[in-house]
Amino acid sequence: MSSTVHVIDVESGNLQSLTNAIEYLGYKVHLIKTPSDPELANANRLILPGVGNYGHFVDNLFSRGFEQPIKSYISSGRPIMGICVGLQALFSGSVESPESSGLKLIELVLGRFNDDEKPVPQIGWNSIIDDDELFFGLDPLKRYYFVHSFAAILNESIEQKLKNQGWKLAKARYGTEEFIAAVWRQNVFATQFHPEKSGKAGLQIIDNFLKQQHPKLPNYLEEEKQLLSNDYSNYGLTRRIIACLDVRSNDQGDLVVTKGDQYDVREKEGNKDVKNLGKPVQLAKKYYQQGADEVTFLNITSFRDCPLRDAPMLQVLKNSAKTVFVPLTVGGGIKDIVDVDGTKIPALEVASLYFRSGADKVSIGTDAVYAAEKFYALGGHGDGTSPIETISKAYGAQAVVISVDPKRVYVDSPSDTKNKTFKTKFPDSKGRTWCWYQCTIKGGRESRDLGVWELTRACERLGAGEILLNCIDKDGSNSGYDLELIQHVKDAVRIPVIASSGAGNPEHFEEAFTETGADACLGAGIFHRGEYTVNDVKEFLLTHGLKVRMDNN
């Protein structure tokens, strides 16, 4: 069998990470960009990956002429694997894009998760329900990375119909809803989760497919499997721990990871140079090996000239994605820009460059505030031009993270501001108990008359899939997260919220998870200083009854 793996590329999302995963396993990768590529006829292992909007992906697939070649390939009996929207493309359609038709190998229309009880998109590490014969090494005691709003949602009738057609199903549960996590019939295998972003467990699934093997699982005790299948706290997901790397150029022009107090990242004594806590690629690998569920790069100096010329940051992503097999987020400069030669470059093109370099999500800060202000100025809707709208339309809501930098403002009464207030447990020096959270831009240097409640609700409507919730008052304090802020935003939106700023010990992570509805917790300085590892935090959470993904699960 050839050592080359063929991957269909319709420029939908991050193929760099999949390429890296396959190469890490010892294979070569050939990207097939057109159906006329003669390599397609020679392929003996084909992968169909997709990210983002169902209609955008399948329409692109069909308009480029891939429909019949893919069906012919499947008819030939050669192995094919779909990933994420690549799995969804096997179905007849999706309520996400009613006008778009899939490959119709499975006559079922995909639905949307019910967000009455849980955050949507589902973003995080879930497990497989073990009530059938599993395949390709899928393991009910391992965790796999899911990121999607739409799924093949199951009931007894649908499940039986698919099984009668010869499909073997691996199911997962998000809240009370069961959905297809993976399917297999003859030469067709597909996963809703991202194996290339599921750490060692995911790499093993890819390797099993490429070798066409179904290894026997360990003889788990029935009580172990029962414990996992019955534990649906946090809707079935583990508690995500994210390692954050603030990256900027120092005075010598080198990209370094830095951290300061309330965004002041220079040394307090001596030469006053930027604090250098290490190189971003090496630190990202270190935190991955410690068990980080995601790694976030925030380019806090953005771009000197143009994002398309910011080769060092793109290289950081490319190099990190070679050894870090969990999701990577990058922020800084994701906006419409004007190149040094006067060429206008839209945010979508900037984001696409990041995705092609290895990013799974992009984080938007200042421009999210501008987009929200415009949203309200237009009467509560967008005009389709903001970076949030253009990127999420092409790549899906799960690819767009809003990075918020708010600060607390006290008022005498709610009538003192147009923004949503709440009564705090912590009065200010004047005894005032009413407050709101004011949004800032440009790294906290400029304040706007827009509350975090209003901002996050607008961004959710515009198409954002996740909130990275920083806090200027807590940044660098090591005093714990602002729990009132986190709950304030959780009450405002249905999309996942990442708690950030202030973590100084493992207890702070536990507080955020148990006292608020935080969907993930992010740490920076706590890890950079070496006081605690990611694994230390997870071990602490485990001993306090919270589910986490450990390296062996």
Secondary structure, DSSP 8 states (H G I E B T S, - for coil): --SEEEEE--S-S--HHHHHHHHHTT-EEEEE-STT-THHHH-SSEEEEE-S-HHHHHHHHHHTT-HHHHHHHHHTT--EEEEEHHHHTTEEEETTSTT-----SEEEEEEE---SSS-SSEEEEE--B-SS---TT--TTS-EEEEESEE-B--HHHHHHHHHTT-EEEEEEETTEEEEEEEEETTEEEESS-GGGSHHHHHHHHHHHHHT---------HHHHHHHHH--GGGG---EEEEEEEEEE-TTS-EEEE--BTTB-B-SSTT--B-----HHHHHHHHHHHT-SEEEEEETT--SS-GGG-HHHHHHHHHHTTT--S-EEEES--S-EE-TTS-EE-HHHHHHHHHHHT-SEEEE-HHHHHHHHHHHHTTS---S-SHHHHHHHHH-GGGEEEEE-EEEEEESSGGG-SS--EE-SS--TT---EEEEEEEETTTTEEEEEEHHHHHHHHHHHT--EEEE--TTTTT--S---HHHHHHHHHH-SS-EEE-S---SHHHHHHHHHHS--SEEEESHHHHTTSS-HHHHHHHHHHTT-----TT-
